[in-house]
Amino acid sequence: LSHQMEMNPSSRYSYDPVLRWDPEVEDYFNKAYGPDHFARISKALTRPSSYSCIRVNTVKATSDAVIEKLTKILNDDSEDGLKLVQQPDGSSSPISKCQIPGLEYVVLVNGSGPHRIEYGSELENPPKEVLVSRKCAEAVLRGAQVYVPGVLACTAHVEKGDAVAVCVAMEQPGDDGDWSVNMTRGTTLQGLPSDPFYCERSGLYIGMGTAMLSRAGMFRVSHGVAVDLNNRVFRLPSFHNVLEGEIFLQNLPSIVAAHALDPQRGERVLDMCAAPGGKTTAIAILMNDEGEIVAADRSHNKVLDVQRLSAEMGLTCITTCKLDALKSVCLPSTLSDSTTSVNGDSSVSLTSHSEVPSNEGIASDASGRSEAEKSCEENASTEQPNNGGDNVSQSEIRKNKGRLKNGRGRTQSQGGRAGKSKGFPPNSFDRVLLDAPCSALGLRPRLFAGLETVISLRNHGRYQRKMFDQAVQLVRVGGVLVYSTCTINPSENETVVRYALDKYKFLSLATQHPRIGGPGLVGRCEFPDGYVEEWLKPGEEEMVQKFDPSSELDTIGFFIAKFSVGPKD
Ligand SMILES: C[S@@+](CC[C@H](N)C(=O)[O-])C[C@H]1O[C@@H](n2cnc3c(N)ncnc32)[C@H](O)[C@@H]1O
């Protein structure tokens, strides 16, 4: 295949990635979905959704006002990011209100692609190239620019202003079975078959652009745009710095998860794995900022991200704390007198910055968590769509901004510190959201999935079941518990629901509004090693929402289960 692509420039200089899976994982997903369906899911994962989804902060703005402002920006020649999505004939606007009942405050901005790009590729005269990391390419496919840190290699003699083709360096299998990108940053490409990654980057070209720096500059400076990618395979808007505080870029299923919780004004809600706060703020807006939402996360720095986002959106009903979801429940006897009350809850104490390890990585290692737990957490933190820049999350951008200007709200009032919680008494919340850290195998676009094994996938499920055991104790009788993930892996979705329903007889699946996702998987799976996994029972599949990346809705892969909590006795 590589040889053919080498000989045929039009297939070499194209975008047609094949997602690599661990063979046992591929077998498992083939069994779960059927080979054809899984092939479609796999293909869909390599592409971004065809639209961006914006949740309007209705506490500050209306969707009509936001549409008007975005349209103005779209027609402003200086706003390159949004101009990208303008229809070629300029006839119909790419901006519209979501038509799903109850989600009219969500604004959709259509992108386009895949486009055929003319790379000017003659065999004797190949285009100059810039090779970027996979993470950089995934961000670029979502609308980001090509930033300097993402560049790995470049053709010799590239000067500022040159036309360059941008392609992706993918992980390759090594002799030891591990995957890696074996390339020294700064490598010179010749455009010849003898180049590193020459065959491997066939079919992995994401656009044509203008070099903003010379080759030497790309590897000398530490930040800035390396290539202005003005001719892209996928054209999606970048909302970097656009209408801050009034809008939040969020995947549609995440917005639906907040609706599934059905929070009511004045209630007390716990968001157990809250950072960076996308669903927390969605819940707060549904509650019209009335009541109390406790937003917890085990990472101190990520808790600060939630604080910043809440402040930016002007939401005051959100209380944040650093808390390990595996230790969320405390018995009243464990509450010491010395704890400081935050929003009237004596189980939460403010922690001085010095008490919190400054290096989360070191803290994590010291906590003795398994590799699966750690990778689960790292993956999950990328759920937020990132159109803002290469390898720089929106929360990172916000953090930097926070350093420059002091926003109002809790960030300031708590001096940028996250209160450390000792947990909460049983039955102390009306509703709990467990948006669990997961393998993130639903996120799009994804160009590589080879690192997960069937064992790591099962371990994610084990970690989530432990969190569920805590969550279920914290919801009062008559309350609601919502469990969600951004993965297509049944071990983290249907299997967790089966576990929950079998173990806690007082739980029942509840109807979700809106319900726009598809059904869950019914049945069981027997693995070659004898391990058996149980999924849903007939009748339960229509009660959950499973967002299929290959379906017409064109969303990320996502799963939502809603439970009503009956008498616990
Ligand atoms: C899927 S993300 C949450 C996304 C968030 N709900 C949102 O919508 O913006 C999962 C989060 O779980 C956190 N996390 C992982 N393990 C945790 C634990 N043991 N306790 C609390 N939080 C944890 C991670 O730091 C990460 O921020």
The ligand as a Gaussian input file, in Angstrom:
#p B3LYP/6-31G(d) Opt

LIG

0 1
 C      -13.953000      13.441000      32.227000
 S      -12.979000      14.560000      33.130000
 C      -14.226000      15.555000      33.781000
 C      -14.728000      16.576000      32.819000
 C      -15.676000      17.535000      33.485000
 N      -16.786000      16.844000      34.116000
 C      -16.214000      18.565000      32.521000
 O      -17.292000      18.349000      31.959000
 O      -15.562000      19.587000      32.312000
 C      -12.511000      13.603000      34.516000
 C      -11.890000      14.358000      35.657000
 O      -11.760000      13.420000      36.713000
 C      -10.683000      13.812000      37.503000
 N      -10.328000      12.644000      38.331000
 C       -9.633000      11.542000      37.991000
 N       -9.536000      10.702000      39.024000
 C      -10.186000      11.296000      40.055000
 C      -10.449000      10.937000      41.384000
 N      -10.002000       9.795000      41.906000
 N      -11.159000      11.787000      42.147000
 C      -11.626000      12.962000      41.652000
 N      -11.401000      13.351000      40.395000
 C      -10.701000      12.528000      39.599000
 C       -9.643000      14.273000      36.506000
 O       -8.754000      15.175000      37.115000
 C      -10.504000      14.926000      35.429000
 O      -10.531000      16.307000      35.622000

